């Protein structure tokens, strides 16, 4: 409790804002100014009047905040909190793919690095991917890096989507249809709500598919009291806090965990804020091009 109070005092002293992704440790929620998914936090990064942004998430999220706020200092509590999926994009390979499909628009998931965003036409998030794809004038879309998000979007458009061979190791590898089918038998009254980064065979077993914040809204508005959740365990912790009258089960039977997200702790948040360390920077030439893709994304949100 003392450390949380010190963090809050430092925020006031430094005119800082702490943006926290849904997958963070529960104790970090207590010092957050805003908690949300990638789209919500991108919007908050644009709206904030703070001089200093501490982003409790993984590296591409802090990069996106810096792209949208070049005049502000953006800190990532732990530099090693890196998203493996964002690193699955090979820039040279993407450039070659663009040459093979010159009439296609590159739509990069926000879960990408600035260098990827800079050569993309538009960005998207799991919350707005379908809207983005259907809003573009292009009939062919190259989508990077998440193959499962691309396959999910393809369900809702007549356009041709060319998926990149990337994935989130949590959603792609930690959920199995056999386990989920058994959970549905064990808890017949429970609704299954999963993230669009899950493989198609998991999505086919779900009652609803949403981004993390979409899951929050869905669960809060449903009359049922039992839910099987197909995403990282951090969201279940938040759901338990905000919906104490409801029961939640992980769709993998135990707990699906992103160890990169869990590298941030109260101690690292405090140290980063106190020393203003681990500043995230983006070369200006890359930032300008990446911002164009992010601005289009926000336009379609």
ABEGO torsion letter per residue (X at the ends): XAAAAAAAAAAAAAGBBBBBBAABBAAAAAABABBBBAAAAAAAAAABABABBBBBBBAAAAAAAAAABAABBBBBABAABBBAAAAABBAAAAAAAAAABAABBBBBBABBBAAAAAABABBBBAAAAAAAAAABABABBBBOABAAAAAAAAAABABBBBBBBBBBAAAAAABBAAAAAAAAAABAABBBBBBAABBAAAAAABABBBBAAAAAAAAAABABABBBBBBBAAAAAAAAAABAABBBBBAAGBBBBBAAAAABBAAAAAAAAAAGBGBBBBBAAAAAAAAAAAAAAAAAX
